[in-house]
Amino acid sequence: MYIALLGRQPALSVAELEVLYGSSNVQWFSGISATISTNDFDFNRLGGTQKAGRVVAELRGNWRQVGSQIAKNYEAEWAKREGKITLGLSAYGFPESARDIQKTGLILKKKLQGHGVSLRLIPNSEPALNTAASHHNKLGLNSNHIELLIVRAGDGRVIVAESVGAQNITAFAARDQARPKTDAFVGMLPPKLARMMVNMSGVQKGRVLDPFCGTGVILQEAALLGFDIYGTDLSDKMIDYSSINLKWLNQTHHLSAEPTLNQADAMTAVWDGPIDAVTCETYLGQPFSAPPSPAKLTEVRGNCNHIISSFLANLFDQIPSGTPLCIAVPAWKSKGGSFTHLPFIASLDKLGYRRRELTLVNPDQLLYYRENQIVARELLLLEKA
């Protein structure tokens, strides 16, 4: 069994895990973590999980009890360990301070010194190491670079896990910022979210279509996951940008992806098969720095609704029944924090699609946004009926 420390919006992270591993194998453990029962866990595939670890113990108790047990167990386990150990301790759900967590590590360090074993303890400024510290110290990537993830649930259960790695924030940042071509006007889809969307499509292999490919962020993440990629966009400029960015990806990541890229309007395009899944960020309308007036919202909402519903109607006859889709559509946040959704979502059956139901997450939780953003990305998990 594994435990995942979830991202900034935990429900999206759990949705990704549920689609990949099945609802019977994934469970919420706390508000920021979930367990996964599988022998085929692939941490590097994920976009929404910050850290993950293999569960080695399930305990109960306060930090003093848990920390004492950890020091005792790992003194015995590492007493004859060869080579220097680099250790990080990350505690979640405990009221203790970073200093209290560090004390456990210092006690273990002193005990191991008595056995002639050298341990370097990574200092904590918070009870848990941040993802950057875990990643840059290569914790979880070999037997002597270890991070213990100690997670406490609200009911007092405690999981102790040995990290299998932290999210490679350096690589994600490079694919976001170091690509040759970007365009803020068409939106900046984060690579982490793009990867989550490819995973949430549910497709296992084959060819992924992005009919609104923009600068190619979804295509690059799909290529890195081993899919064949097919992108179209209304703008010739975006097709050029995607082509340049994907050539850069091949060079920098030693890939041999051969994308199909064409200029086409998603409302009228004729796509060549096969299409095994559709993943895209659709037209989100204009950006807003403050909630728009009712009249303006009605105008923008109607325009987006027309474009996206026309795209889905056009796509319907070009894909086989059961084809999965993960599409991002706009939803607008009001001053009170509620969201206005697109009208067509309430009548998907009329377009020939149905929502794929998740057990662990409600559809209204599949919203990606930051607190200061007005336009959110609402993720629709669909399939052709």
MIPA-434149 format. One line per 10 residues: number of its first residue (from 1); their letters; for each residue x, y, z of N, C-alpha, C. Coordinates in steps of 0.05 Angstrom, whole numbers. Example, Ala and Ser with C-alpha at 12.3 -4.5 7.8 and 13.67 -1.06 7.14 Angstrom:
BEGIN
1) as) 264/-114/156/246/-90/156/264/-66/156 ~ 257/-45/142/273/-21/143/258/1/157
***
This chain:
BEGIN
1) myiallgrqp) 17/-24/0/0/0/0/18/25/0 ~ 8/46/-13/22/71/-15/4/93/-4 ~ 17/115/4/2/139/12/12/162/-6 ~ -7/178/-15/-1/201/-31/-7/227/-16 ~ 12/246/-16/7/272/-5/-3/290/-28 ~ -27/300/-26/-41/311/-49/-33/340/-54 ~ -41/350/-77/-34/377/-85/-51/399/-72 ~ -49/423/-83/-63/446/-72/-93/443/-72 ~ -104/429/-92/-133/423/-92/-136/392/-90 ~ -137/382/-66/-136/353/-61/-157/337/-77
11) alsvaelevl) -181/347/-81/-201/332/-96/-192/325/-124 ~ -179/344/-137/-169/339/-164/-148/317/-164 ~ -131/317/-144/-110/296/-141/-122/269/-137 ~ -143/268/-120/-156/242/-115/-171/233/-140 ~ -183/251/-154/-196/243/-179/-176/230/-198 ~ -153/241/-201/-132/229/-218/-125/201/-208 ~ -121/198/-182/-115/172/-171/-137/152/-176 ~ -162/161/-172/-185/142/-175/-187/133/-204 ~ -183/151/-223/-185/142/-251/-163/123/-258 ~ -139/127/-248/-116/110/-254/-117/83/-240
21) ygssnvqwfs) -126/83/-215/-124/58/-199/-150/46/-190 ~ -172/60/-196/-199/49/-189/-208/57/-161 ~ -234/61/-158/-245/70/-133/-242/50/-111 ~ -240/24/-118/-237/4/-97/-209/3/-86 ~ -190/16/-99/-162/15/-91/-152/41/-79 ~ -168/62/-80/-160/88/-70/-180/97/-48 ~ -169/107/-26/-185/117/-4/-174/143/6 ~ -192/162/13/-183/185/28/-172/175/55 ~ -149/186/63/-139/180/90/-142/204/108 ~ -135/227/98/-140/253/112/-148/273/91
31) gisatistnd) -151/298/99/-159/318/79/-138/324/59 ~ -113/316/64/-91/322/46/-77/297/36 ~ -88/273/41/-75/249/34/-94/227/26 ~ -84/207/11/-101/184/3/-83/160/2 ~ -94/137/7/-79/112/4/-87/98/-22 ~ -67/83/-32/-71/69/-58/-62/40/-53 ~ -79/21/-58/-73/-7/-55/-67/-19/-83 ~ -42/-21/-90/-34/-32/-116/-5/-41/-115 ~ 1/-59/-133/29/-67/-136/42/-52/-159 ~ 27/-36/-173/37/-22/-197/36/8/-195
41) fdfnrlggtq) 42/18/-171/41/47/-167/64/60/-182 ~ 57/81/-198/77/95/-213/76/125/-206 ~ 92/133/-187/91/160/-177/98/180/-199 ~ 117/174/-216/126/193/-236/105/199/-257 ~ 84/183/-259/63/187/-278/44/210/-269 ~ 43/216/-244/23/233/-233/29/263/-236 ~ 8/279/-238/11/308/-239/2/321/-214 ~ -16/308/-199/-29/321/-176/-20/313/-149 ~ 0/296/-147/10/286/-121/38/298/-116 ~ 41/310/-93/67/324/-86/88/304/-77
51) kagrvvaelr) 80/285/-60/98/264/-50/83/238/-47 ~ 97/216/-47/84/190/-42/104/172/-28 ~ 93/153/-13/111/134/1/98/107/4 ~ 115/87/7/106/60/12/101/57/42 ~ 77/48/49/69/47/77/84/24/90 ~ 97/30/113/113/10/128/101/5/155 ~ 84/23/165/72/18/192/46/34/194 ~ 28/23/210/3/37/216/1/37/247 ~ 0/61/258/1/65/287/-22/82/297 ~ -23/86/323/-41/105/335/-26/120/357
61) gnwrqvgsqi) -35/144/364/-22/158/386/-14/186/379 ~ -3/200/399/6/227/394/35/227/384 ~ 46/251/378/72/251/366/93/239/384 ~ 91/243/410/111/232/428/112/202/426 ~ 89/189/425/87/160/423/97/151/396 ~ 88/164/375/95/156/348/125/161/343 ~ 135/184/351/163/190/347/182/171/361 ~ 174/163/386/189/143/401/191/117/387 ~ 168/108/375/167/83/361/184/84/336 ~ 183/107/322/199/110/297/229/108/304
71) aknyeaewak) 238/123/325/266/122/333/275/94/340 ~ 258/80/355/265/53/364/267/34/340 ~ 247/35/322/247/17/299/270/21/280 ~ 276/47/274/297/53/254/325/51/266 ~ 328/53/293/354/47/304/360/17/299 ~ 341/0/304/346/-29/299/350/-34/269 ~ 335/-21/252/337/-27/223/363/-17/211 ~ 372/6/220/396/19/208/421/15/223 ~ 422/0/244/445/-3/262/470/-13/246 ~ 465/-28/225/488/-39/210/488/-28/182
81) regkitlgls) 475/-6/177/473/6/150/501/17/142 ~ 509/11/118/534/21/108/529/47/92 ~ 548/65/95/546/91/81/530/111/97 ~ 533/136/91/519/157/105/490/159/97 ~ 473/162/117/444/165/112/436/194/112 ~ 421/202/92/409/228/92/379/225/98 ~ 369/238/119/342/233/128/326/259/129 ~ 302/257/119/282/279/124/258/268/138 ~ 248/283/157/224/275/171/202/295/164 ~ 179/285/155/156/302/148/132/292/162
91) aygfpesard) 121/309/179/97/301/195/73/318/186 ~ 51/305/182/26/318/173/4/311/192 ~ -11/332/201/-35/327/217/-29/327/247 ~ -5/332/255/2/334/283/4/363/292 ~ -3/369/317/-1/397/326/27/406/334 ~ 46/388/335/73/395/343/87/413/323 ~ 107/427/333/123/446/317/144/431/302 ~ 157/445/283/179/434/269/202/425/288 ~ 206/441/309/227/434/328/221/408/342 ~ 196/403/348/188/377/361/193/354/342
101) iqktglilkk) 187/358/316/192/336/297/222/331/294 ~ 238/352/294/267/350/291/279/335/315 ~ 267/338/338/278/324/362/279/294/358 ~ 258/284/345/257/255/340/281/247/322 ~ 286/263/301/308/257/284/335/259/298 ~ 338/279/316/363/282/330/368/259/350 ~ 346/249/362/348/226/380/358/202/364 ~ 346/197/340/354/175/323/382/178/314 ~ 390/202/307/418/207/298/438/200/320 ~ 432/208/345/450/201/367/451/171/373
111) klqghgvslr) 428/158/371/428/129/375/445/115/354 ~ 443/124/329/458/111/307/488/116/309 ~ 495/140/320/523/146/324/536/125/343 ~ 520/115/362/530/94/379/536/68/365 ~ 524/65/342/529/41/325/549/46/303 ~ 561/71/303/580/77/282/568/84/256 ~ 542/92/256/528/99/232/524/129/231 ~ 532/141/208/529/170/205/503/177/192 ~ 489/197/204/463/206/193/463/236/191 ~ 456/246/168/452/275/163/422/280/164
121) lipnsepaln) 413/297/182/385/303/185/379/330/171 ~ 361/330/152/354/354/138/337/371/156 ~ 345/396/161/330/414/179/303/421/168 ~ 283/422/186/256/430/179/250/458/189 ~ 239/474/171/228/500/180/198/498/186 ~ 186/476/176/158/469/182/157/440/190 ~ 135/430/201/134/402/209/139/383/186 ~ 133/391/162/139/374/138/157/389/119 ~ 176/375/108/193/387/87/176/395/63 ~ 183/418/51/168/425/27/178/407/4
131) taashhnklg) 162/407/-17/168/390/-40/196/396/-52 ~ 203/422/-53/228/430/-64/252/418/-49 ~ 250/419/-22/271/408/-6/274/378/-10 ~ 251/364/-11/252/335/-15/263/328/-42 ~ 255/343/-63/265/338/-90/294/343/-93 ~ 303/367/-83/331/374/-87/350/357/-71 ~ 341/345/-49/358/327/-33/355/298/-43 ~ 340/294/-64/337/267/-77/326/247/-57 ~ 308/255/-39/298/237/-19/279/217/-32 ~ 282/192/-24/266/171/-35/276/158/-60
141) lnsnhielli) 299/169/-70/309/159/-96/330/138/-94 ~ 341/134/-69/359/111/-65/358/103/-36 ~ 370/81/-29/366/69/-3/378/85/20 ~ 396/104/14/409/120/35/399/149/35 ~ 380/156/18/367/182/18/338/178/24 ~ 330/182/49/305/172/59/288/195/69 ~ 263/195/63/244/213/76/222/196/88 ~ 217/200/114/194/187/127/170/206/127 ~ 149/196/115/124/211/115/106/201/137 ~ 100/217/157/84/208/180/58/224/179
151) vragdgrviv) 36/211/173/11/225/167/-10/216/188 ~ -22/235/201/-43/230/221/-70/238/210 ~ -89/219/211/-116/225/203/-132/237/227 ~ -155/247/221/-171/260/242/-181/241/263 ~ -183/215/257/-192/196/277/-169/184/293 ~ -145/195/290/-122/186/306/-105/165/293 ~ -113/154/271/-96/134/257/-71/148/246 ~ -49/134/246/-24/145/236/-11/126/217 ~ -3/136/194/12/120/174/41/130/174 ~ 59/111/174/87/117/169/95/105/143
161) aesvgaqnit) 106/121/125/113/112/98/141/121/91 ~ 155/105/75/181/112/65/177/124/37 ~ 186/148/32/181/162/7/192/147/-17 ~ 177/148/-39/187/138/-65/194/162/-83 ~ 193/186/-72/201/209/-87/182/233/-83 ~ 192/256/-91/176/281/-90/173/291/-118 ~ 152/306/-123/146/315/-150/170/330/-161 ~ 176/325/-186/199/337/-199/192/365/-208 ~ 192/384/-189/184/411/-195/202/425/-215 ~ 228/416/-216/246/428/-235/238/422/-263
171) afaardqarp) 231/396/-268/223/388/-295/196/401/-303 ~ 177/403/-285/152/415/-291/156/445/-298 ~ 173/458/-282/178/487/-286/191/491/-313 ~ 210/473/-321/223/476/-347/203/473/-370 ~ 185/454/-367/165/450/-389/145/473/-390 ~ 143/488/-368/125/511/-367/138/536/-377 ~ 163/540/-369/177/566/-373/199/566/-394 ~ 211/542/-399/234/541/-417/226/533/-445 ~ 200/528/-450/192/522/-477/198/546/-495 ~ 205/541/-520/212/564/-538/189/583/-542
181) ktdafvgmlp) 164/572/-544/141/589/-551/119/587/-530 ~ 111/611/-521/88/613/-503/71/636/-512 ~ 47/637/-503/29/659/-510/9/663/-488 ~ 13/684/-472/-4/689/-449/-33/695/-457 ~ -37/705/-481/-64/713/-490/-82/689/-492 ~ -71/666/-500/-88/642/-503/-89/626/-477 ~ -77/636/-456/-78/622/-431/-53/605/-426 ~ -46/601/-401/-22/587/-394/-30/562/-378 ~ -36/541/-391/-45/516/-378/-20/504/-364 ~ -22/500/-338/2/489/-323/7/460/-332
191) pklarmmvnm) 32/453/-336/38/425/-344/28/404/-324 ~ 28/411/-298/17/392/-278/-12/386/-284 ~ -28/407/-289/-56/403/-295/-60/388/-321 ~ -44/395/-341/-45/381/-366/-40/351/-363 ~ -21/344/-347/-15/316/-341/-38/302/-327 ~ -49/316/-307/-73/306/-293/-96/300/-312 ~ -100/319/-331/-122/316/-350/-118/292/-368 ~ -94/288/-377/-88/264/-394/-94/239/-378 ~ -85/238/-353/-90/215/-336/-120/212/-330 ~ -134/234/-326/-163/233/-320/-180/226/-344
201) sgvqkgrvld) -168/227/-368/-183/217/-391/-189/187/-388 ~ -171/173/-374/-174/145/-370/-163/127/-391 ~ -151/139/-412/-141/123/-434/-114/110/-425 ~ -110/85/-434/-86/70/-426/-65/71/-447 ~ -73/72/-472/-54/72/-494/-68/83/-519 ~ -52/89/-540/-64/97/-565/-59/127/-571 ~ -79/139/-583/-75/166/-594/-94/186/-580 ~ -82/208/-571/-97/228/-557/-100/253/-575 ~ -124/262/-577/-130/286/-593/-135/310/-575 ~ -122/332/-582/-127/358/-570/-137/377/-592
211) pfcgtgvilq) -163/383/-594/-174/399/-615/-170/430/-610 ~ -160/437/-587/-154/466/-581/-125/467/-571 ~ -106/457/-587/-80/450/-576/-63/474/-567 ~ -69/499/-577/-53/522/-568/-24/518/-572 ~ -8/522/-551/21/519/-553/31/490/-548 ~ 12/472/-543/19/443/-542/25/432/-515 ~ 14/445/-494/21/435/-467/9/407/-462 ~ -16/403/-469/-28/376/-465/-14/356/-483 ~ -7/364/-507/6/345/-525/33/337/-514 ~ 48/355/-502/74/348/-491/72/329/-468
221) eaallgfdiy) 52/333/-450/49/315/-428/39/287/-437 ~ 22/286/-457/13/261/-469/36/246/-482 ~ 53/261/-496/77/248/-508/95/236/-487 ~ 100/251/-465/117/241/-444/106/216/-431 ~ 79/213/-432/66/189/-420/65/166/-440 ~ 75/171/-464/77/149/-483/55/147/-504 ~ 38/168/-505/16/167/-524/24/179/-551 ~ 11/170/-573/12/184/-598/-5/209/-595 ~ 4/231/-608/-10/257/-604/-19/269/-630 ~ -42/282/-628/-56/294/-651/-68/320/-642
231) gtdlsdkmid) -58/342/-653/-68/368/-645/-78/385/-668 ~ -100/399/-663/-110/419/-682/-116/445/-667 ~ -117/467/-682/-123/492/-670/-133/511/-692 ~ -150/529/-685/-161/549/-704/-139/567/-715 ~ -118/571/-699/-97/590/-707/-72/576/-719 ~ -64/585/-743/-39/575/-755/-15/581/-737 ~ -16/603/-723/6/611/-705/9/590/-683 ~ -14/581/-671/-12/561/-650/-2/535/-660 ~ -8/527/-684/2/503/-696/33/505/-699 ~ 42/528/-708/71/532/-710/84/531/-682
241) yssinlkwln) 71/543/-662/82/543/-635/83/514/-624 ~ 62/499/-628/62/471/-619/84/455/-632 ~ 87/459/-658/108/444/-673/136/450/-662 ~ 141/476/-657/167/484/-646/171/473/-618 ~ 151/475/-602/153/465/-574/157/435/-573 ~ 143/421/-590/146/391/-590/173/382/-600 ~ 184/397/-619/211/391/-628/231/396/-605 ~ 226/417/-590/243/423/-566/240/400/-546 ~ 216/391/-542/211/369/-523/227/344/-532 ~ 226/337/-557/240/314/-567/270/316/-562
251) qthhlsaept) 281/340/-566/310/345/-562/318/344/-533 ~ 302/357/-516/310/359/-488/303/335/-471 ~ 283/319/-480/274/296/-465/280/270/-479 ~ 295/271/-501/304/247/-515/280/230/-524 ~ 260/244/-535/236/230/-545/237/228/-575 ~ 219/213/-587/217/211/-616/187/214/-623 ~ 174/233/-609/145/237/-615/142/249/-643 ~ 122/238/-657/116/248/-684/87/257/-685 ~ 83/282/-676/55/292/-674/43/297/-701 ~ 17/294/-702/1/303/-724/-11/330/-717
261) lnqadamtav) -5/351/-732/-14/378/-725/-27/391/-750 ~ -51/401/-747/-65/414/-769/-80/438/-759 ~ -82/458/-776/-100/481/-771/-129/472/-776 ~ -147/476/-757/-175/469/-761/-192/482/-739 ~ -216/489/-746/-236/499/-728/-250/476/-714 ~ -249/474/-688/-260/451/-674/-290/448/-678 ~ -303/469/-686/-332/467/-691/-339/454/-718 ~ -319/453/-736/-324/442/-763/-303/422/-772 ~ -282/418/-756/-259/401/-764/-268/372/-771 ~ -253/361/-789/-256/332/-794/-229/319/-786
271) wdgpidavtc) -229/304/-766/-205/292/-755/-201/264/-766 ~ -176/257/-771/-169/230/-780/-167/211/-757 ~ -178/188/-759/-177/168/-738/-149/154/-739 ~ -144/137/-719/-161/133/-695/-158/155/-674 ~ -180/158/-659/-179/176/-636/-187/159/-611 ~ -168/155/-594/-173/138/-570/-181/153/-546 ~ -175/179/-545/-184/197/-523/-182/225/-533 ~ -198/243/-520/-197/271/-526/-192/286/-500 ~ -170/301/-500/-163/317/-477/-156/345/-486 ~ -169/365/-474/-165/392/-484/-174/413/-464
281) etylgqpfsa) -162/437/-466/-172/460/-454/-187/475/-476 ~ -213/478/-473/-229/490/-494/-227/521/-492 ~ -244/534/-507/-244/563/-506/-255/573/-479 ~ -239/589/-465/-246/599/-438/-258/627/-438 ~ -260/639/-461/-269/667/-462/-248/686/-453 ~ -256/711/-450/-237/731/-443/-230/730/-413 ~ -206/738/-405/-199/738/-377/-212/762/-363 ~ -216/759/-336/-227/781/-321/-211/785/-295 ~ -206/809/-288/-192/815/-263/-212/820/-240 ~ -238/823/-247/-259/826/-227/-284/813/-239
291) ppspakltev) -303/805/-222/-327/793/-232/-341/811/-253 ~ -348/801/-276/-360/818/-297/-389/825/-290 ~ -399/845/-303/-427/853/-299/-445/830/-309 ~ -470/829/-299/-488/807/-308/-491/807/-339 ~ -492/830/-351/-495/831/-380/-471/820/-394 ~ -447/827/-385/-422/818/-397/-419/788/-393 ~ -426/778/-369/-424/749/-363/-443/734/-381 ~ -467/744/-385/-486/730/-403/-475/729/-432 ~ -462/750/-440/-451/751/-467/-428/730/-470 ~ -409/731/-452/-385/714/-453/-393/685/-450
301) rgncnhiiss) -411/680/-431/-420/653/-425/-434/641/-450 ~ -451/657/-463/-465/648/-486/-446/641/-509 ~ -425/658/-513/-406/653/-534/-390/627/-529 ~ -381/624/-504/-366/599/-497/-384/575/-500 ~ -409/577/-491/-427/554/-492/-431/546/-522 ~ -434/565/-540/-439/559/-568/-414/545/-580 ~ -391/555/-575/-366/544/-586/-362/515/-576 ~ -365/511/-550/-358/485/-539/-379/464/-545 ~ -405/472/-544/-426/453/-550/-425/446/-580 ~ -418/465/-598/-415/460/-626/-392/441/-631
311) flanlfdqip) -370/445/-617/-347/426/-619/-355/398/-611 ~ -369/395/-589/-378/368/-581/-397/355/-601 ~ -415/371/-612/-433/361/-632/-418/352/-657 ~ -397/367/-665/-381/360/-688/-365/335/-683 ~ -355/332/-659/-338/309/-652/-354/283/-651 ~ -379/285/-643/-395/261/-637/-394/240/-658 ~ -398/247/-683/-399/227/-705/-371/217/-713 ~ -350/229/-701/-323/222/-709/-308/204/-690 ~ -321/197/-668/-308/179/-648/-327/156/-641 ~ -316/133/-635/-333/110/-628/-346/113/-600
321) sgtplciavp) -367/99/-596/-381/98/-570/-361/90/-549 ~ -363/103/-526/-345/96/-504/-319/111/-503 ~ -313/127/-523/-288/143/-524/-288/163/-500 ~ -267/163/-484/-266/181/-461/-256/208/-468 ~ -267/228/-454/-258/256/-457/-252/268/-430 ~ -232/285/-428/-228/302/-405/-224/330/-417 ~ -243/347/-413/-241/374/-425/-244/395/-403 ~ -229/416/-406/-231/439/-387/-248/460/-400 ~ -269/469/-386/-287/490/-396/-288/512/-375 ~ -296/536/-382/-296/558/-362/-320/557/-343
331) awkskggsft) -315/566/-318/-335/572/-299/-327/598/-285 ~ -346/615/-279/-340/642/-270/-347/645/-240 ~ -328/655/-225/-332/658/-196/-343/686/-190 ~ -364/686/-173/-377/711/-165/-362/722/-140 ~ -370/746/-133/-358/759/-109/-364/742/-84 ~ -386/728/-83/-393/711/-60/-379/684/-61 ~ -365/677/-82/-350/652/-83/-365/630/-98 ~ -390/634/-106/-404/614/-122/-395/615/-151 ~ -402/594/-166/-393/592/-194/-417/591/-213 ~ -414/605/-235/-433/603/-257/-422/584/-278
341) hlpfiasldk) -438/564/-286/-429/543/-304/-441/546/-332 ~ -430/532/-351/-441/533/-378/-468/518/-380 ~ -487/528/-394/-514/516/-396/-513/488/-407 ~ -496/482/-427/-497/456/-440/-491/433/-421 ~ -477/438/-399/-469/417/-380/-494/403/-369 ~ -516/418/-366/-540/407/-354/-555/389/-374 ~ -547/390/-399/-561/373/-419/-542/359/-437 ~ -521/347/-425/-501/333/-441/-513/310/-457 ~ -534/297/-446/-547/275/-460/-557/283/-487 ~ -566/308/-490/-576/317/-516/-553/319/-537
351) lgyrrreltl) -529/322/-527/-506/322/-545/-495/294/-550 ~ -505/274/-535/-496/247/-539/-473/238/-520 ~ -470/253/-498/-448/246/-479/-459/242/-452 ~ -444/228/-435/-452/224/-407/-427/229/-390 ~ -431/239/-366/-409/243/-347/-400/217/-336 ~ -374/213/-334/-363/190/-320/-364/196/-290 ~ -377/179/-275/-381/184/-246/-356/175/-231 ~ -348/190/-211/-328/183/-192/-340/177/-165 ~ -328/159/-150/-338/152/-124/-328/170/-102 ~ -304/180/-105/-290/194/-83/-292/224/-85
361) vnpdqllyyr) -301/234/-108/-301/263/-114/-327/270/-128 ~ -340/292/-120/-364/301/-133/-357/318/-157 ~ -374/319/-178/-368/335/-202/-363/364/-195 ~ -376/376/-175/-372/404/-169/-345/410/-155 ~ -330/388/-149/-303/392/-138/-282/393/-159 ~ -289/388/-184/-269/386/-206/-265/414/-218 ~ -258/433/-202/-253/460/-210/-224/468/-203 ~ -210/476/-223/-182/485/-219/-181/515/-220 ~ -172/528/-199/-170/557/-198/-153/566/-174 ~ -144/590/-176/-131/603/-153/-150/624/-141
371) enqivarell) -145/631/-116/-164/647/-102/-170/674/-115 ~ -150/685/-129/-154/711/-141/-164/710/-170 ~ -170/686/-179/-179/682/-207/-209/683/-209 ~ -219/696/-230/-248/697/-235/-257/674/-253 ~ -240/667/-273/-247/646/-291/-233/620/-282 ~ -249/601/-274/-238/575/-266/-239/555/-290 ~ -223/535/-288/-225/513/-307/-241/490/-294 ~ -264/485/-306/-281/463/-296/-274/438/-313 ~ -266/416/-300/-259/392/-314/-284/374/-317 ~ -290/368/-342/-312/350/-348/-301/323/-357
381) lleka) -307/302/-342/-299/275/-350/-323/262/-364 ~ -321/258/-390/-343/249/-406/-336/224/-421 ~ -356/212/-433/-352/192/-453/-376/193/-473 ~ -370/185/-497/-392/184/-517/-411/162/-509 ~ -437/168/-508/-457/148/-500/-459/126/-522
***
